[in-house]
């Protein structure tokens, strides 16, 4: 399983795993297991959650960028 870096925030870890899901060759259910810490959701439900989380992270990035300007 993909490990969180020693000095990596939880948000940065979620962002890294989400942004690199394809490169890491993770199925949606594997992605959800890494993010949630449990194998609970089907691939179809995890896919829906993936796109919601991806969008949320993009919006948080925009907010963070505008605050740093």
N, C-alpha and C positions, 0 to 999 in steps of 0.2 A: 504494500500500500504506500501511497505517496506521503512523505513525511513533511510536516510543517518545520520550517527553518527555525533555528534556535532563537534568533532575534526578529523573526517574522511575525507581524501582527496577524490576528485572525482574519481581519479584512483583507490584508495583502495575500494571505494564503488562499482565501476563497477566490480572490481575483486571479491569482496565478493558476489555480486548478481550472477555473472556469474559462479563462482566456486560452489555455493550452489543452483543452479537452481533446481536440482532434489530434494534436501533435503527440499527446500522451497515449493515444489510441484507447481512450476510455469510452465504453458504452455509457449511455445516459444513467443507467442504474448503478454503474460503478462510480460515476461522478457523484451521484446522490449519496452513495455509501461513504465516500471520502468526506463530503461536505457535512453530512449529518451524523456520521460515526456509527451508522447502523444500516443493515440491509433490510429495508422496509418497503421500498416502492418499486413497482414494475417499471420497465424501461419506458413505457408510454407516459406514465405519470411523472417520472423523473425528467423526461424530455420537456414536458410542459413547465416543470419547475425550473429547469435549466434556462429556458428562454426568459422567464420572469426574473430570475436572479441575474442573468447576464444584463438585462435592461436596467435593473436596479443598480448594478455596479457601474454601468455607463453613466447613469444619472448622478451617482455619488461622485464619480470622477469629475464630472462637469462642475458640480458644486464646489468640490475641493479646489479645482483649478481657478474658479472665479474668486474664491476666498484668498488665494495666494497672489492674486494680481495686484 
